[in-house]
């Protein structure tokens, strides 16, 4: 039910008790971030810093060369993620508009997007939800929808140890 309520808010539906829908600049990009988080389990920063050359639709993967733990990894793309990304045009080779490659801006963009999603989740009645929780949901979906092993899922998620799955 939470996902459906969040999608309604992102689609422009009014929050209960409000006269207007939540203002969202870059709605299409926010929806893509939300969808990719659920489909891939990637971290927020890994997604908003994506460039078009990291995406290989023919191999159904995204190659991450800059991750939280410093390890490079490949993330498989679901059919949903492939469809979403194949419908996009990437301006200047970047997937999302918030970051221009300036590493000094990483924290500011992360903070901006985290606050925006907190507003969206709050408007949907899920104020205790954080963007990072979508990563956990994506992992659960991988277990439910695939026959991937624990080790394969750990590798996709970028975990150095299976203890992180607990």
C-alpha positions as CSV (number, residue, x, y, z in Angstrom):
1,X,0.0,0.0,0.0
2,X,2.9,2.4,0.7
3,X,4.3,2.1,-2.8
4,X,0.9,2.8,-4.3
5,X,0.4,5.8,-2.1
6,X,3.8,7.1,-3.0
7,X,3.2,6.6,-6.7
8,X,-0.1,8.6,-6.4
9,X,1.7,11.5,-4.8
10,X,4.4,11.4,-7.5
11,X,1.7,11.4,-10.2
12,X,0.4,14.7,-8.8
13,X,-2.5,13.5,-6.7
14,X,-3.4,15.8,-3.7
15,X,-2.4,14.8,-0.3
16,X,-5.3,14.2,2.1
17,X,-6.4,17.5,3.7
18,X,-4.4,19.6,1.2
19,X,-5.8,21.8,-1.6
20,X,-3.0,21.3,-4.0
21,X,-0.7,18.5,-5.0
22,X,2.9,18.4,-3.7
23,X,5.1,20.6,-5.8
24,X,7.8,18.6,-7.4
25,X,10.3,20.0,-9.8
26,X,11.8,17.3,-12.0
27,X,8.9,14.9,-11.3
28,X,9.9,12.5,-14.2
29,X,13.4,12.2,-12.9
30,X,12.2,11.6,-9.3
31,X,9.9,8.8,-10.5
32,X,12.8,7.2,-12.5
33,X,15.0,7.3,-9.4
34,X,12.3,5.7,-7.3
35,X,11.7,3.0,-9.9
36,X,15.4,2.3,-10.4
37,X,15.9,2.0,-6.7
38,X,13.2,-0.6,-6.4
39,X,14.4,-2.5,-9.6
40,X,18.1,-2.5,-9.0
41,X,18.8,-1.9,-5.3
42,X,21.3,0.8,-6.2
43,X,22.2,3.6,-3.7
44,X,20.9,7.1,-4.3
45,X,24.3,8.5,-5.1
46,X,25.1,5.6,-7.4
47,X,22.0,6.5,-9.4
48,X,22.1,10.2,-9.6
49,X,25.7,10.2,-10.7
50,X,25.0,7.7,-13.6
51,X,26.3,8.6,-17.0
52,X,24.9,7.0,-20.2
53,X,28.2,5.2,-20.9
54,X,27.7,3.1,-17.7
55,X,24.5,1.7,-19.0
56,X,24.6,-1.3,-21.4
57,X,21.0,-2.1,-22.4
58,X,22.2,-4.9,-24.8
59,X,23.8,-6.7,-21.8
60,X,21.0,-5.6,-19.4
61,X,23.6,-4.1,-16.9
62,X,24.8,-1.0,-15.3
63,X,28.5,-0.8,-14.5
64,X,29.3,1.1,-11.3
65,X,32.8,2.3,-11.0
66,X,32.3,4.5,-8.0
67,X,30.5,2.9,-5.1
68,X,30.3,3.5,-1.4
69,X,32.8,0.8,-0.5
70,X,35.1,1.6,-3.4
71,X,34.5,-1.7,-5.2
72,X,33.4,-1.7,-8.8
73,X,30.4,-3.8,-9.7
74,X,27.8,-4.7,-12.3
75,X,24.1,-4.4,-11.5
76,X,21.7,-6.4,-13.6
77,X,18.7,-4.6,-15.1
78,X,15.2,-6.0,-14.9
79,X,12.9,-5.8,-17.9
80,X,11.2,-2.9,-16.2
81,X,14.5,-1.0,-15.7
82,X,15.5,-1.7,-19.3
83,X,12.2,-0.3,-20.5
84,X,12.5,2.8,-18.3
85,X,16.0,3.6,-19.4
86,X,15.5,2.8,-23.1
87,X,12.7,5.5,-23.2
88,X,15.1,8.2,-21.9
89,X,17.3,10.6,-23.7
90,X,20.4,11.5,-21.8
91,X,21.4,15.1,-22.0
92,X,25.2,15.6,-22.1
93,X,25.6,11.9,-21.3
94,X,24.1,12.3,-17.9
95,X,21.1,10.2,-16.8
96,X,19.9,12.7,-14.2
97,X,20.1,16.5,-14.2
98,X,21.1,17.2,-10.6
99,X,24.8,16.5,-10.8
100,X,27.2,17.9,-13.3
101,X,30.3,15.8,-12.3
102,X,31.5,18.2,-9.7
103,X,32.5,16.0,-6.7
104,X,32.2,19.0,-4.3
105,X,28.5,18.9,-4.9
106,X,27.8,15.2,-4.1
107,X,26.7,15.8,-0.5
108,X,24.5,18.8,-1.4
109,X,22.7,16.8,-4.2
110,X,22.3,13.7,-1.9
111,X,20.8,16.0,0.8
112,X,18.5,17.7,-1.7
113,X,17.2,14.5,-3.1
114,X,16.8,12.9,0.3
115,X,14.8,15.8,1.5
116,X,12.6,15.7,-1.6
117,X,11.9,12.1,-1.1
118,X,11.2,12.6,2.6
119,X,8.5,15.2,1.5
120,X,7.0,12.7,-1.0
121,X,7.0,9.8,1.5
122,X,5.5,12.1,4.2
123,X,2.8,13.3,1.8
124,X,2.0,9.6,1.1
125,X,1.6,8.8,4.7
126,X,4.9,7.0,5.0
127,X,6.9,9.6,7.0
128,X,9.0,6.9,8.6
129,X,10.3,5.6,5.2
130,X,13.7,6.7,4.0
131,X,15.0,6.5,0.4
132,X,17.6,3.9,1.6
133,X,14.7,1.7,2.6
134,X,14.0,1.2,-1.1
135,X,17.4,-0.6,-1.4
136,X,16.2,-3.1,1.2
137,X,12.9,-3.5,-0.6
138,X,14.8,-4.2,-3.8
139,X,16.9,-6.8,-2.2
140,X,13.8,-8.5,-0.8
141,X,12.2,-8.5,-4.3
142,X,15.4,-10.1,-5.7
143,X,15.0,-13.0,-3.2
144,X,11.3,-13.3,-3.9
145,X,11.3,-13.0,-7.7
146,X,14.6,-14.6,-8.8
147,X,16.5,-17.8,-8.1
148,X,19.7,-15.9,-7.4
149,X,21.9,-17.2,-4.6
150,X,22.8,-15.3,-1.5
151,X,26.3,-14.7,-2.9
152,X,24.9,-13.4,-6.2
153,X,22.6,-11.0,-4.5
154,X,25.3,-9.9,-2.2
155,X,27.5,-9.2,-5.2
156,X,24.8,-7.2,-6.9
157,X,24.1,-5.2,-3.8
158,X,27.8,-4.5,-3.3
159,X,28.1,-6.2,0.0
160,X,31.5,-7.5,1.1
161,X,30.0,-10.0,3.4
162,X,26.8,-12.0,3.7
163,X,26.5,-10.6,7.2
164,X,25.2,-7.4,5.7
165,X,22.1,-9.3,4.5
166,X,21.0,-10.0,8.0
